[in-house]
Amino acid sequence: MRLLLDTHVFLWWASNDPELGDEAREAIASAESFVAVSAAVAWEMGIKRALRKLDAPPDLGRQIERHNFAELPITINHAVRAAALPPHHRDPFDRMLVSQAQLEGLTIVTRDPKIKQYDVATLTT
Protein backbone atom coordinates (compact mmCIF):
# COMPACT_ATOMS: atom_id res chain seq x y z
CA MET A 1 0.00 0.00 0.00
CA ARG A 2 1.25 3.53 -0.83
CA LEU A 3 0.27 5.89 1.98
CA LEU A 4 0.42 9.63 2.62
CA LEU A 5 -0.07 10.67 6.25
CA ASP A 6 -1.98 13.79 7.16
CA THR A 7 -0.66 15.92 10.01
CA HIS A 8 -2.78 14.45 12.80
CA VAL A 9 -2.08 10.90 11.68
CA PHE A 10 1.65 11.56 11.69
CA LEU A 11 1.45 13.04 15.20
CA TRP A 12 -0.71 10.17 16.46
CA TRP A 13 1.73 7.64 14.99
CA ALA A 14 4.81 9.39 16.41
CA SER A 15 3.29 9.59 19.90
CA ASN A 16 1.62 6.15 19.79
CA ASP A 17 -1.71 7.87 20.41
CA PRO A 18 -4.77 5.56 20.60
CA GLU A 19 -6.67 8.05 18.38
CA LEU A 20 -5.00 6.27 15.46
CA GLY A 21 -7.26 3.36 14.60
CA ASP A 22 -6.10 -0.23 14.29
CA GLU A 23 -6.58 -0.49 10.51
CA ALA A 24 -4.53 2.62 9.85
CA ARG A 25 -1.88 1.62 12.41
CA GLU A 26 -1.50 -1.81 10.79
CA ALA A 27 -1.27 -0.35 7.28
CA ILE A 28 1.42 2.13 8.36
CA ALA A 29 3.36 -0.56 10.23
CA SER A 30 3.25 -3.07 7.38
CA ALA A 31 6.65 -3.83 5.89
CA GLU A 32 4.93 -3.87 2.50
CA SER A 33 3.69 -0.28 2.80
CA PHE A 34 5.41 2.78 1.36
CA VAL A 35 4.65 5.62 3.79
CA ALA A 36 5.25 9.26 2.86
CA VAL A 37 5.08 12.50 4.82
CA SER A 38 4.58 15.66 2.79
CA ALA A 39 6.55 18.85 3.17
CA ALA A 40 3.07 20.36 3.67
CA VAL A 41 2.88 18.52 7.01
CA ALA A 42 6.14 20.11 8.17
CA TRP A 43 4.93 23.50 6.97
CA GLU A 44 1.58 23.17 8.78
CA MET A 45 3.19 21.90 11.98
CA GLY A 46 5.73 24.73 11.98
CA ILE A 47 3.11 27.42 11.52
CA LYS A 48 0.77 25.98 14.15
CA ARG A 49 3.64 25.41 16.60
CA ALA A 50 4.73 29.07 16.17
CA LEU A 51 1.14 30.22 16.82
CA ARG A 52 1.04 27.95 19.90
CA LYS A 53 -1.91 26.04 18.43
CA LEU A 54 -0.07 22.72 18.26
CA ASP A 55 2.32 20.83 20.49
CA ALA A 56 4.43 18.99 17.92
CA PRO A 57 7.95 17.60 17.86
CA PRO A 58 10.44 20.12 16.43
CA ASP A 59 12.58 17.34 14.92
CA LEU A 60 10.22 16.25 12.14
CA GLY A 61 13.06 15.18 9.85
CA ARG A 62 14.49 12.87 12.51
CA GLN A 63 11.02 11.50 13.27
CA ILE A 64 10.47 10.70 9.59
CA GLU A 65 13.83 8.89 9.41
CA ARG A 66 13.21 7.07 12.70
CA HIS A 67 9.96 5.61 11.37
CA ASN A 68 11.42 4.85 7.91
CA PHE A 69 8.96 7.16 6.16
CA ALA A 70 9.73 8.92 2.89
CA GLU A 71 9.83 12.70 2.58
CA LEU A 72 7.52 14.00 -0.14
CA PRO A 73 8.58 17.42 -1.44
CA ILE A 74 6.13 19.88 -2.96
CA THR A 75 6.60 20.34 -6.71
CA ILE A 76 5.24 22.89 -9.17
CA ASN A 77 2.89 20.19 -10.53
CA HIS A 78 1.57 19.57 -7.00
CA ALA A 79 0.94 23.29 -6.52
CA VAL A 80 -0.80 23.70 -9.87
CA ARG A 81 -3.07 20.71 -9.16
CA ALA A 82 -3.86 21.93 -5.62
CA ALA A 83 -4.85 25.34 -6.96
CA ALA A 84 -7.17 23.74 -9.55
CA LEU A 85 -9.03 21.50 -7.09
CA PRO A 86 -12.72 22.18 -6.45
CA PRO A 87 -13.25 24.19 -3.24
CA HIS A 88 -14.52 21.29 -1.11
CA HIS A 89 -11.82 22.04 1.45
CA ARG A 90 -10.48 25.47 2.32
CA ASP A 91 -7.36 24.25 4.17
CA PRO A 92 -4.38 24.74 1.83
CA PHE A 93 -2.37 22.01 3.54
CA ASP A 94 -5.10 19.41 3.03
CA ARG A 95 -5.61 20.55 -0.56
CA MET A 96 -1.88 19.99 -1.13
CA LEU A 97 -2.13 16.49 0.32
CA VAL A 98 -5.02 15.72 -2.04
CA SER A 99 -3.02 17.01 -4.99
CA GLN A 100 0.06 15.01 -4.04
CA ALA A 101 -1.94 11.84 -3.46
CA GLN A 102 -3.62 12.18 -6.84
CA LEU A 103 -0.40 12.80 -8.75
CA GLU A 104 1.75 10.28 -6.87
CA GLY A 105 -0.81 7.47 -6.60
CA LEU A 106 -1.01 7.58 -2.80
CA THR A 107 -3.79 6.84 -0.32
CA ILE A 108 -4.27 9.60 2.26
CA VAL A 109 -4.53 8.33 5.83
CA THR A 110 -6.89 10.80 7.50
CA ARG A 111 -9.93 11.32 9.64
CA ASP A 112 -10.95 14.47 7.75
CA PRO A 113 -14.33 13.85 6.03
CA LYS A 114 -13.84 16.78 3.63
CA ILE A 115 -10.93 15.03 1.93
CA LYS A 116 -13.26 12.21 0.91
CA GLN A 117 -15.17 14.66 -1.30
CA TYR A 118 -12.23 14.62 -3.73
CA ASP A 119 -11.35 11.94 -6.24
CA VAL A 120 -8.62 10.46 -4.04
CA ALA A 121 -8.11 7.21 -2.18
CA THR A 122 -8.38 7.50 1.61
CA LEU A 123 -7.86 5.25 4.59
CA THR A 124 -9.88 6.42 7.58
CA THR A 125 -8.27 6.46 11.00
C-alpha positions as CSV (number, residue, x, y, z in Angstrom):
1,M,0.0,0.0,0.0
2,R,1.3,3.5,-0.8
3,L,0.3,5.9,2.0
4,L,0.4,9.6,2.6
5,L,-0.1,10.7,6.2
6,D,-2.0,13.8,7.2
7,T,-0.7,15.9,10.0
8,H,-2.8,14.5,12.8
9,V,-2.1,10.9,11.7
10,F,1.6,11.6,11.7
11,L,1.4,13.0,15.2
12,W,-0.7,10.2,16.5
13,W,1.7,7.6,15.0
14,A,4.8,9.4,16.4
15,S,3.3,9.6,19.9
16,N,1.6,6.2,19.8
17,D,-1.7,7.9,20.4
18,P,-4.8,5.6,20.6
19,E,-6.7,8.0,18.4
20,L,-5.0,6.3,15.5
21,G,-7.3,3.4,14.6
22,D,-6.1,-0.2,14.3
23,E,-6.6,-0.5,10.5
24,A,-4.5,2.6,9.9
25,R,-1.9,1.6,12.4
26,E,-1.5,-1.8,10.8
27,A,-1.3,-0.3,7.3
28,I,1.4,2.1,8.4
29,A,3.4,-0.6,10.2
30,S,3.3,-3.1,7.4
31,A,6.7,-3.8,5.9
32,E,4.9,-3.9,2.5
33,S,3.7,-0.3,2.8
34,F,5.4,2.8,1.4
35,V,4.7,5.6,3.8
36,A,5.2,9.3,2.9
37,V,5.1,12.5,4.8
38,S,4.6,15.7,2.8
39,A,6.5,18.8,3.2
40,A,3.1,20.4,3.7
41,V,2.9,18.5,7.0
42,A,6.1,20.1,8.2
43,W,4.9,23.5,7.0
44,E,1.6,23.2,8.8
45,M,3.2,21.9,12.0
46,G,5.7,24.7,12.0
47,I,3.1,27.4,11.5
48,K,0.8,26.0,14.1
49,R,3.6,25.4,16.6
50,A,4.7,29.1,16.2
51,L,1.1,30.2,16.8
52,R,1.0,28.0,19.9
53,K,-1.9,26.0,18.4
54,L,-0.1,22.7,18.3
55,D,2.3,20.8,20.5
56,A,4.4,19.0,17.9
57,P,7.9,17.6,17.9
58,P,10.4,20.1,16.4
59,D,12.6,17.3,14.9
60,L,10.2,16.3,12.1
61,G,13.1,15.2,9.8
62,R,14.5,12.9,12.5
63,Q,11.0,11.5,13.3
64,I,10.5,10.7,9.6
65,E,13.8,8.9,9.4
66,R,13.2,7.1,12.7
67,H,10.0,5.6,11.4
68,N,11.4,4.9,7.9
69,F,9.0,7.2,6.2
70,A,9.7,8.9,2.9
71,E,9.8,12.7,2.6
72,L,7.5,14.0,-0.1
73,P,8.6,17.4,-1.4
74,I,6.1,19.9,-3.0
75,T,6.6,20.3,-6.7
76,I,5.2,22.9,-9.2
77,N,2.9,20.2,-10.5
78,H,1.6,19.6,-7.0
79,A,0.9,23.3,-6.5
80,V,-0.8,23.7,-9.9
81,R,-3.1,20.7,-9.2
82,A,-3.9,21.9,-5.6
83,A,-4.8,25.3,-7.0
84,A,-7.2,23.7,-9.5
85,L,-9.0,21.5,-7.1
86,P,-12.7,22.2,-6.4
87,P,-13.2,24.2,-3.2
88,H,-14.5,21.3,-1.1
89,H,-11.8,22.0,1.4
90,R,-10.5,25.5,2.3
91,D,-7.4,24.3,4.2
92,P,-4.4,24.7,1.8
93,F,-2.4,22.0,3.5
94,D,-5.1,19.4,3.0
95,R,-5.6,20.6,-0.6
96,M,-1.9,20.0,-1.1
97,L,-2.1,16.5,0.3
98,V,-5.0,15.7,-2.0
99,S,-3.0,17.0,-5.0
100,Q,0.1,15.0,-4.0
101,A,-1.9,11.8,-3.5
102,Q,-3.6,12.2,-6.8
103,L,-0.4,12.8,-8.7
104,E,1.7,10.3,-6.9
105,G,-0.8,7.5,-6.6
106,L,-1.0,7.6,-2.8
107,T,-3.8,6.8,-0.3
108,I,-4.3,9.6,2.3
109,V,-4.5,8.3,5.8
110,T,-6.9,10.8,7.5
111,R,-9.9,11.3,9.6
112,D,-11.0,14.5,7.8
113,P,-14.3,13.8,6.0
114,K,-13.8,16.8,3.6
115,I,-10.9,15.0,1.9
116,K,-13.3,12.2,0.9
117,Q,-15.2,14.7,-1.3
118,Y,-12.2,14.6,-3.7
119,D,-11.3,11.9,-6.2
120,V,-8.6,10.5,-4.0
121,A,-8.1,7.2,-2.2
122,T,-8.4,7.5,1.6
123,L,-7.9,5.2,4.6
124,T,-9.9,6.4,7.6
125,T,-8.3,6.5,11.0
